[in-house]
Structures are given as structure tokens and as C-alpha cells.
Amino acid sequence: MITITLAALTMMAHAQQFSIGARAGLNMTNAEGVWRYDGNKSLTSLYAPGFNVGVVGNLVFGKTDFSANFGLLFAQTRVRALDNWKADKYAYRYRAHINQLQVPINLQYNLFGTGLFMQAGPYLGFNLGGKWKTDEVDGNGKETNRDGDIKFGSDPLKHDSKAFDFGVGLGLGIQANSARIAFTYNLGIANLYNGDDDKTKHRNRGLMVTLTYLF
């Protein structure tokens, strides 16, 4: 903690400009990994749309092309996982949406004074709540639907998913005056699966397209 504090003070000392802004955008998210249900049957996971909105801070380091930006975002992530869905035999579909508080921290480098930039850095995610829904079709064509709230925590007997997420983000963008558009890919590192199957792993993946305005 002391090291982090000293690093932050050093950056502030060399900064010429600090600004805050608003951010909003769209997500395409997926929980990549091995999905299993009903024993050893596996599912195919797909990307699904969501959104993000929040506030950001931007710190410029002197007269260099480097800056740092960080945010506090409300992000909705969605998950879809299928097995033979819409086929004329047994089928299963799982859908979920999760509301997450995200804290991205990025180091940004401006490319040759063109307005183009690239950025990279870690992100932290805190799952606030969500809902799940399953649709199942048996061998006779009968469909059964179930739904409920996602329970977050570390106990596999009580909780559906872990509450804490973290990973890295890589992005490219363009800035014109106070506005910037960025394309960021988030690569989740944390395994959010909360169970006793060693082969089942769920890691967040997400493509974010965001519009930021700095005041």
C-alpha cells in the first residue's frame, strides 16, 4: 500500500493536467471456458450485448505522450451458453445478465501526435447482482423454463458465482479535443466458477466500445 501511494504521489508531481469526464458505451461479453451441465454434457458459450456507463479521470504526465486514465463504471455483462438449441432433439440453453462495478486503470500512449492512442492496464470487477434463466427441451419435445437470482460468494453450496473479478484490458482509440472513442478488449483472469468440477472454468471476455468526454 505504501508503494502504491508513493507511485501515485510521484505521478501527480509530474502531471501537468488532471481532468474528469463521463463515459458510456456498449459491451459484447462472454464467459469463456468449459461449461458443463447434467453430468458431462458441455455447452457452447456465445457473446451477448450489454452496456457500461460511469465516470473517469485522466492524468497527463508532463510534456510526454503518456497519460493514465482510470474509471468507476457500472457495466452489465451478459452470458449465453447453448447445446443443440433449436434442434429437433434434446436441447439446453443458459442465459444470464450480471451487474458489475468495474474499476479500469490504464496507461495510455499517444501515437505521434495524430490523436490515435493505445492503452493497457488492469481492471477490477465487483459483481453486484444478476439473474439467470434456463430453457430445456427433453427427448419428447417438452420445454421447461427456470429462472432465479444469481448468488455471489465463495461458498459453492450457497453461491452460484464468485463475487470478485479481475483481468487486463488492451485498447486502441482516437481523441479529438475533449472527446475520445476507444475499443477495448478485456481479458478476465479470475475463474468465476464456484463448484467442485476442476474442468469447469468461467473467465470473462469482453469487447467494449466507449465514448468519453473530458471536462
RODO-2510 file (C-alpha; in nm, 4 decimals, decimal comma):
residues 215
     n   res          X          Y          Z
     1     m     0,0000     0,0000     0,0000
     2     i     0,2869     0,2397     0,0807
     3     t     0,4474     0,1665    -0,2583
     4     i     0,1202     0,2348    -0,4395
     5     t     0,0745     0,5621    -0,2502
     6     l     0,4273     0,6788    -0,3341
     7     a     0,3772     0,5896    -0,7003
     8     a     0,0531     0,7876    -0,7104
     9     l     0,2182     1,0911    -0,5491
    10     t     0,5062     1,0713    -0,7969
    11     m     0,2680     1,0703    -1,0927
    12     m     0,0767     1,3647    -0,9508
    13     a     0,4020     1,5587    -0,9060
    14     h     0,4912     1,5135    -1,2733
    15     a     0,1439     1,5753    -1,4047
    16     q     0,0584     1,8918    -1,5904
    17     q    -0,3115     1,8312    -1,6251
    18     f    -0,5807     1,6326    -1,4474
    19     s    -0,9359     1,6148    -1,5758
    20     i    -1,2523     1,4191    -1,5084
    21     g    -1,5148     1,3054    -1,7528
    22     a    -1,8147     1,0876    -1,8318
    23     r    -1,8102     0,7592    -2,0212
    24     a    -2,0757     0,5418    -2,1841
    25     g    -2,0612     0,2539    -2,4264
    26     l    -2,1606    -0,0926    -2,5381
    27     n    -2,0213    -0,4332    -2,4377
    28     m    -2,0070    -0,7682    -2,6128
    29     t    -1,9302    -1,0157    -2,3366
    30     n    -1,8806    -1,3867    -2,2907
    31     a    -1,7843    -1,6202    -2,0067
    32     e    -1,5216    -1,8226    -2,1896
    33     g    -1,4245    -2,1672    -2,0709
    34     v    -1,5673    -2,5126    -2,0198
    35     w    -1,9414    -2,5154    -1,9499
    36     r    -2,0972    -2,8359    -1,8190
    37     y    -2,4436    -2,9425    -1,7101
    38     d    -2,6216    -3,2667    -1,6265
    39     g    -2,3000    -3,4580    -1,5745
    40     n    -2,0506    -3,4346    -1,8578
    41     k    -2,2608    -3,2596    -2,1236
    42     s    -2,0914    -2,9461    -2,2486
    43     l    -2,2267    -2,6146    -2,3735
    44     t    -2,1105    -2,3683    -2,6379
    45     s    -2,0750    -2,0160    -2,4958
    46     l    -2,1558    -1,7128    -2,7142
    47     y    -2,1052    -1,3372    -2,6931
    48     a    -2,4031    -1,1231    -2,5907
    49     p    -2,4624    -0,7441    -2,5763
    50     g    -2,4661    -0,5180    -2,2693
    51     f    -2,3721    -0,1613    -2,1742
    52     n    -2,1439     0,0439    -1,9474
    53     v    -2,1657     0,3937    -1,8017
    54     g    -1,9663     0,5867    -1,5421
    55     v    -1,7078     0,8494    -1,4571
    56     v    -1,3367     0,8640    -1,5422
    57     g    -1,0246     1,0549    -1,4505
    58     n    -0,7363     1,1401    -1,6842
    59     l    -0,3837     1,2342    -1,5774
    60     v    -0,1301     1,3737    -1,8280
    61     f     0,2399     1,3250    -1,7466
    62     g     0,4243     1,6472    -1,8216
    63     k     0,5032     1,7131    -2,1881
    64     t     0,5297     1,3450    -2,2768
    65     d     0,2892     1,1363    -2,4859
    66     f     0,1992     0,9280    -2,1809
    67     s    -0,1068     0,9617    -1,9605
    68     a    -0,3082     0,7495    -1,7199
    69     n    -0,6817     0,7061    -1,7049
    70     f    -0,9000     0,5279    -1,4556
    71     g    -1,2714     0,4885    -1,4105
    72     l    -1,5610     0,3812    -1,1955
    73     l    -1,8109     0,2119    -1,4244
    74     f    -2,1432     0,0338    -1,3950
    75     a    -2,1267    -0,2444    -1,6528
    76     q    -2,3875    -0,5003    -1,7497
    77     t    -2,2412    -0,8248    -1,8793
    78     r    -2,4456    -1,0985    -2,0449
    79     v    -2,3778    -1,4680    -2,0894
    80     r    -2,5269    -1,7231    -2,3294
    81     a    -2,4425    -2,0943    -2,3402
    82     l    -2,6192    -2,3444    -2,5662
    83     d    -2,6401    -2,7133    -2,6506
    84     n    -2,8287    -2,8082    -2,9697
    85     w    -3,0641    -2,5142    -2,9236
    86     k    -3,3443    -2,5012    -3,1856
    87     a    -3,2546    -2,8532    -3,2993
    88     d    -3,5165    -3,1299    -3,3221
    89     k    -3,3816    -3,3218    -3,0238
    90     y    -3,2789    -3,2679    -2,6626
    91     a    -3,1589    -2,9090    -2,6146
    92     y    -3,0466    -2,6791    -2,3345
    93     r    -2,9913    -2,3035    -2,3131
    94     y    -2,8494    -2,0925    -2,0291
    95     r    -2,8721    -1,7136    -2,0199
    96     a    -2,7630    -1,4651    -1,7539
    97     h    -2,7023    -1,0966    -1,7026
    98     i    -2,4745    -0,9623    -1,4328
    99     n    -2,4455    -0,6078    -1,3000
   100     q    -2,0841    -0,5312    -1,2200
   101     l    -1,8929    -0,2373    -1,0746
   102     q    -1,5690    -0,2062    -1,2711
   103     v    -1,2526    -0,0117    -1,1933
   104     p    -1,0243     0,0028    -1,5004
   105     i    -0,6745     0,1556    -1,4694
   106     n    -0,4894     0,2179    -1,7954
   107     l    -0,1592     0,3636    -1,9092
   108     q    -0,2151     0,5460    -2,2387
   109     y     0,0366     0,6335    -2,5098
   110     n    -0,0493     0,8890    -2,7766
   111     l     0,0830     0,7899    -3,1194
   112     f     0,2937     1,0549    -3,2941
   113     g     0,0598     1,3446    -3,2157
   114     t    -0,2081     1,2092    -3,4512
   115     g    -0,4886     1,1746    -3,1972
   116     l    -0,4581     0,7978    -3,2096
   117     f    -0,3677     0,6202    -2,8870
   118     m    -0,3192     0,2768    -2,7400
   119     q    -0,3739     0,1784    -2,3786
   120     a    -0,3320    -0,1175    -2,1471
   121     g    -0,3822    -0,1937    -1,7806
   122     p    -0,5627    -0,3996    -1,5189
   123     y    -0,9261    -0,3886    -1,4202
   124     l    -1,1097    -0,4925    -1,1053
   125     g    -1,4715    -0,6063    -1,1068
   126     f    -1,7222    -0,6443    -0,8241
   127     n    -2,0387    -0,8379    -0,9070
   128     l    -2,3396    -0,6572    -0,7598
   129     g    -2,6287    -0,8765    -0,8726
   130     g    -2,7813    -1,0585    -1,1638
   131     k    -3,0351    -1,3087    -1,2896
   132     w    -3,0164    -1,6422    -1,4716
   133     k    -3,2596    -1,8350    -1,6899
   134     t    -3,2526    -2,1858    -1,8370
   135     d    -3,4621    -2,3417    -2,1134
   136     e    -3,4552    -2,7194    -2,1520
   137     v    -3,6198    -2,9410    -2,4124
   138     d    -3,6427    -3,3157    -2,3401
   139     g    -3,6475    -3,6016    -2,5870
   140     n    -4,0268    -3,5727    -2,6239
   141     g    -4,0116    -3,2042    -2,7184
   142     k    -4,1385    -3,0779    -2,3822
   143     e    -3,9824    -2,7456    -2,2821
   144     t    -3,9095    -2,6500    -1,9200
   145     n    -3,8117    -2,2966    -1,8152
   146     r    -3,6460    -2,1924    -1,4912
   147     d    -3,5063    -1,8616    -1,3621
   148     g    -3,3696    -1,7009    -1,0483
   149     d    -3,1272    -1,4547    -0,8907
   150     i    -2,7517    -1,5165    -0,9123
   151     k    -2,5973    -1,5549    -0,5680
   152     f    -2,2385    -1,4306    -0,5399
   153     g    -1,9855    -1,5513    -0,2857
   154     s    -1,7162    -1,8075    -0,2132
   155     d    -1,9265    -2,0947    -0,0762
   156     p    -2,0091    -2,3427    -0,3576
   157     l    -2,3015    -2,4781    -0,1540
   158     k    -2,4680    -2,1373    -0,1229
   159     h    -2,3402    -1,9254    -0,4130
   160     d    -2,3603    -1,9575    -0,7919
   161     s    -2,0559    -1,7485    -0,8814
   162     k    -1,7623    -1,5728    -0,7210
   163     a    -1,8116    -1,2036    -0,6456
   164     f    -1,4686    -1,0664    -0,7395
   165     d    -1,3319    -1,0446    -1,0929
   166     f    -1,0015    -0,9130    -1,2282
   167     g    -0,8117    -0,9114    -1,5540
   168     v    -0,6342    -0,6931    -1,8077
   169     g    -0,7602    -0,4614    -2,0794
   170     l    -0,5976    -0,3758    -2,4128
   171     g    -0,7287    -0,0944    -2,6276
   172     l    -0,6946     0,1415    -2,9219
   173     g    -0,8722     0,4702    -2,9785
   174     i    -0,8813     0,8190    -3,1193
   175     q    -0,9141     1,1529    -2,9412
   176     a    -1,0307     1,4882    -3,0756
   177     n    -1,0197     1,7763    -2,8272
   178     s    -1,2164     1,6619    -2,5215
   179     a    -1,3844     1,3594    -2,6806
   180     r    -1,2380     1,0138    -2,7319
   181     i    -1,3612     0,6853    -2,8719
   182     a    -1,1921     0,3654    -2,7577
   183     f    -1,2128    -0,0029    -2,8473
   184     t    -1,1030    -0,2185    -2,5538
   185     y    -1,0801    -0,5944    -2,5117
   186     n    -1,0983    -0,7186    -2,1518
   187     l    -0,9291    -1,0485    -2,0801
   188     g    -1,0510    -1,1914    -1,7498
   189     i    -0,8022    -1,3818    -1,5367
   190     a    -1,0209    -1,4817    -1,2413
   191     n    -1,2108    -1,8091    -1,2632
   192     l    -1,5645    -1,7162    -1,1556
   193     y    -1,6910    -2,0748    -1,1452
   194     n    -1,7925    -2,1716    -0,7938
   195     g    -1,8100    -2,5503    -0,7767
   196     d    -1,6202    -2,8748    -0,7359
   197     d    -1,5685    -2,9597    -1,1057
   198     d    -1,1989    -2,8998    -1,1746
   199     k    -1,2580    -2,8948    -1,5521
   200     t    -1,5212    -2,6193    -1,5424
   201     k    -1,3815    -2,2682    -1,5768
   202     h    -1,5600    -1,9399    -1,6445
   203     r    -1,3480    -1,6353    -1,7317
   204     n    -1,4940    -1,3082    -1,8538
   205     r    -1,4135    -1,1874    -2,2034
   206     g    -1,5450    -0,8586    -2,3340
   207     l    -1,5164    -0,6126    -2,6203
   208     m    -1,6081    -0,2588    -2,5138
   209     v    -1,6762     0,0369    -2,7406
   210     t    -1,6840     0,3563    -2,5326
   211     l    -1,7312     0,7289    -2,5815
   212     t    -1,5594     0,9508    -2,3227
   213     y    -1,5933     1,3272    -2,2788
   214     l    -1,3422     1,5080    -2,0555
   215     f    -1,4493     1,8298    -1,8850
***
